[in-house]
Amino acid sequence: MQKSILMAIVGAAILAGAIGASVLIGQEQPAPPSAVQKTDADEIIKIIPPTFDVVRVNHEGNAVMAGRAHPGSTVEILNGEKVFGTVKTDSRGEWVFVPAEILEVGEHKLGLRMILEGHDPVLSDHIVLMRVPERGKDALALKVRRDGTGASEVLQKPSSDKTEKTEKTSQLAIDNVDYGDGRLSISGRADPGSIVQLYVDNNFIGRTKTDENGRWTLIPETDIAPGNYKLRADQIDKNMKVAHRVEIPFQRAELDDALNLAPGSFTVVQPGNSLWRLARRTYGKGVRYHEIFEANSDQIKNVDLIYPGQVLRLPNN
C-alpha cells in the first residue's frame, strides 16, 4: 500500500515536470535581464561635433561667434589652451557667443571643445586663426583644419572702401587660394544658392555652388601648371547668364614654394594672403609680419591691406 502511494507521488511529479517542460518549449523564452540591459547600453547616438560658422570682430575688438554642435551640449570656446567662454546649444544644436571681454590686439588661435553628458569631450575639427589689428582696423579670421589638411576658409578679412562699395551690389569675391594637403583649392563668396564658374586665362576649370551662407569652394579636377595667369569667377543667374564677374592676377606656385617661403626670395600675393600669414610661412612666426611690411613699404600703404598680384620681397632673417 505504502509502495503504491509512493509510486503514485513520483509519477505525478514526473507528469507535472513533463507538462511544465512542454509549456516552456511552446512559449517564447524571455531574454535574461543582462541581455536587455546590454541592448539599452549599446544604443548608438550620432554625436554632432562642434563647428564655427561665424567669427567676426569689429573695430573696437568686440567679437561675435556662432556655430553648431550637438543639441543640449555645452560648447567651450578656446583661445589657445585657455577657455575664453562657454555657451549652451539650443534644441537645434545652434549656438551664439558674444564675449564680455574684447579680443586683445595680436594673434589668436580659437578652437571649440564640446561637453556632452556621458561622453568624452569632443574637439572641433577646425580652428580659427585670427589677427586682431590696432583699434579702428579690420581683423583677419581664417578657418583651417586642426590637422593642417584640406582647404582653408576666410571668415573675415580686411576690406578697403572700394571693396565695401562693391559688396553692396554683389557678394561675389575670390577670398582664398590654398594648397592645404597639396591640392590647389580656391574659395570665396557669392549670393547664397548661386552657381559660380571659374576660369584661368579664360579656360574653364570648374563649377561650384554656394552654401546657405554664400560661401563656395572649388578644387579643380585637373591641375594647373605653375605660372602667372588671370583667375576669373563668374556668378551665374537662373537664366544661365553671367550676373557678376571678378578677375584677379593669379600665380600658380610650385607646392614647395607655396607652403614654404624662403627668406631672401620674392612671392606673388595670392587671394587670402596676409602679411601675418606670409611671415608665418617664411619665418615660422606671424608676429614678424612687420619685417615684410618694412621691406616693401614703397608699395604697402596699409599693413592690413595687400592685394593679389603684388610682388613682395621676403627679407633675410
PyMOL commands that set and color helices and strands:
alter all, ss='L'
color gray80, all
select helices_A, chain A and resi 2-26+33-41+161-167+255-259+275-283+286-295
alter helices_A, ss='H'
color red, helices_A
select strands_A, chain A and resi 51-57+63-68+74-79+82-88+94-97+106-115+122-123+126-132+140-145+153-156+173-178+185-189+195-200+203-209+215-218+227-236+242-252+266-268+311-313
alter strands_A, ss='S'
color yellow, strands_A
deselect
rebuild
show_as cartoon
